[in-house]
Amino acid sequence: MTQVHERTPGAADMRACARAFVTRVTAGNRLPLDYSTASLRVVDFLVDGLRKGGADQERARAALFGLGAYVGEVLVRRAGAVWVDFDAEQRAYFGQPVGVRMPDGRVWNPLGKVHNRFRAGDPQDSLQTFYLTLHGRARRAPPAAV
């Protein structure tokens, strides 16, 4: 079994997790993972490639975690969200330890959204569409943090 981390990452770790993932998957290739809304289409493509390549959920676990961290970080940088540690009830509901809180107070589960896309492979589970139809975004996107 592949471990993503020695311990379960918390909200304070997620920016670094996303950054490490982007560094790892863009080394030696030109994937446009630039934290833009448009880059979420690339995430859809990567998740679909994992599924079509025959990876089961356990083998794809680290990649799915990295993709979920990336999606969450796009929400942080572009929609005004902040990473939050889920409480026990939210962890049970979402099946994840962390998520994002939008400016209007709603919480979302980007890690779970990536897993749903992987399991279903349905275009309706598009991560780019998820962002574009997301409730609670800031009216104006904050400047991208580096």
C-alpha positions as CSV (number, residue, x, y, z in Angstrom):
1,M,0.0,0.0,0.0
2,T,1.3,3.4,-0.9
3,Q,1.3,6.1,1.8
4,V,0.6,9.6,0.7
5,H,2.2,11.0,3.9
6,E,3.4,9.7,7.2
7,R,0.4,11.4,8.9
8,T,-2.9,12.6,7.6
9,P,-2.3,16.1,6.2
10,G,-4.3,18.9,7.7
11,A,-5.5,22.2,6.3
12,A,-2.1,23.9,7.0
13,D,-0.4,21.3,4.8
14,M,-2.5,21.4,1.8
15,R,-0.9,24.3,-0.1
16,A,2.5,22.5,0.2
17,C,0.9,19.2,-0.9
18,A,-0.5,20.9,-4.0
19,R,2.8,22.6,-4.8
20,A,4.7,19.3,-4.4
21,F,2.2,17.5,-6.6
22,V,2.5,20.2,-9.4
23,T,6.3,20.1,-9.2
24,R,6.3,16.3,-9.4
25,V,3.9,15.9,-12.3
26,T,5.2,18.8,-14.4
27,A,8.9,17.8,-14.1
28,G,9.9,16.9,-17.7
29,N,6.7,17.8,-19.4
30,R,4.6,20.8,-20.1
31,L,1.3,20.2,-18.3
32,P,-0.3,23.6,-17.8
33,L,-1.0,23.3,-14.1
34,D,-0.9,27.0,-13.3
35,Y,-3.8,27.2,-10.7
36,S,-6.1,28.8,-13.3
37,T,-9.7,27.8,-13.8
38,A,-8.8,26.5,-17.3
39,S,-6.3,24.1,-15.7
40,L,-9.1,22.2,-14.1
41,R,-9.8,20.8,-17.6
42,V,-6.3,19.3,-17.5
43,V,-7.2,17.8,-14.1
44,D,-10.3,16.2,-15.7
45,F,-8.1,14.7,-18.4
46,L,-5.5,13.4,-15.9
47,V,-8.2,11.7,-13.7
48,D,-9.8,10.1,-16.8
49,G,-6.3,8.9,-17.9
50,L,-5.7,7.2,-14.6
51,R,-9.1,5.4,-14.8
52,K,-8.7,4.5,-18.5
53,G,-5.1,3.3,-17.8
54,G,-6.5,0.6,-15.5
55,A,-5.5,2.0,-12.2
56,D,-7.7,1.0,-9.3
57,Q,-8.5,3.5,-6.6
58,E,-5.8,2.2,-4.2
59,R,-3.1,2.3,-6.8
60,A,-4.2,5.8,-7.9
61,R,-4.5,7.0,-4.3
62,A,-1.5,9.3,-4.2
63,A,-2.2,10.8,-7.6
64,L,-5.9,11.4,-6.7
65,F,-4.8,13.0,-3.4
66,G,-2.4,15.3,-5.3
67,L,-5.1,16.2,-7.8
68,G,-7.6,16.9,-5.1
69,A,-5.1,19.2,-3.3
70,Y,-4.5,21.0,-6.6
71,V,-8.3,21.5,-7.2
72,G,-8.7,22.8,-3.6
73,E,-5.8,25.2,-4.1
74,V,-7.4,26.5,-7.3
75,L,-10.5,27.3,-5.1
76,V,-8.3,29.0,-2.6
77,R,-6.4,31.1,-5.1
78,R,-9.3,31.9,-7.5
79,A,-12.5,31.7,-5.5
80,G,-11.5,33.1,-2.1
81,A,-11.7,29.8,-0.3
82,V,-9.6,28.8,2.7
83,W,-8.4,25.3,3.6
84,V,-10.1,23.9,6.7
85,D,-9.8,20.8,8.9
86,F,-13.1,19.0,8.9
87,D,-14.7,18.3,12.2
88,A,-15.7,14.7,13.1
89,E,-19.1,15.0,11.6
90,Q,-17.8,16.5,8.3
91,R,-15.0,13.9,8.1
92,A,-17.7,11.2,8.4
93,Y,-19.9,12.9,5.8
94,F,-17.2,13.8,3.2
95,G,-14.8,10.9,3.9
96,Q,-11.9,13.3,3.9
97,P,-10.0,15.1,6.6
98,V,-9.8,18.5,5.0
99,G,-11.8,20.7,2.6
100,V,-12.3,24.3,1.8
101,R,-14.6,27.0,3.2
102,M,-15.9,29.6,0.7
103,P,-16.4,33.3,1.5
104,D,-20.1,32.7,2.2
105,G,-19.3,30.0,4.7
106,R,-20.2,26.9,2.7
107,V,-17.7,24.0,2.8
108,W,-16.7,21.9,-0.2
109,N,-14.8,18.7,-0.6
110,P,-12.3,18.9,-3.5
111,L,-10.5,15.7,-2.6
112,G,-13.8,13.8,-2.7
113,K,-14.8,15.5,-6.0
114,V,-11.6,14.1,-7.6
115,H,-12.4,10.6,-6.2
116,N,-16.0,10.9,-7.6
117,R,-14.7,11.8,-11.0
118,F,-12.3,8.8,-10.9
119,R,-15.0,6.3,-9.8
120,A,-17.7,7.5,-12.1
121,G,-15.8,8.8,-15.1
122,D,-18.8,10.8,-15.9
123,P,-18.4,14.1,-17.7
124,Q,-21.0,15.5,-15.4
125,D,-18.4,15.1,-12.6
126,S,-16.1,17.5,-14.4
127,L,-13.9,19.5,-12.0
128,Q,-13.9,22.5,-14.3
129,T,-17.7,22.5,-14.3
130,F,-17.6,22.1,-10.5
131,Y,-15.7,25.3,-10.2
132,L,-17.8,27.2,-12.8
133,T,-21.0,26.3,-11.0
134,L,-19.7,26.6,-7.5
135,H,-21.8,28.5,-5.0
136,G,-20.2,30.8,-2.5
137,R,-17.2,32.1,-4.6
138,A,-15.9,35.5,-4.0
139,R,-17.4,38.1,-6.4
140,R,-13.9,39.0,-7.6
141,A,-11.2,36.4,-7.5
142,P,-8.3,37.4,-5.2
143,P,-4.9,37.8,-6.8
144,A,-3.2,34.4,-7.3
145,A,-0.8,33.6,-4.5
146,V,2.5,32.2,-5.4
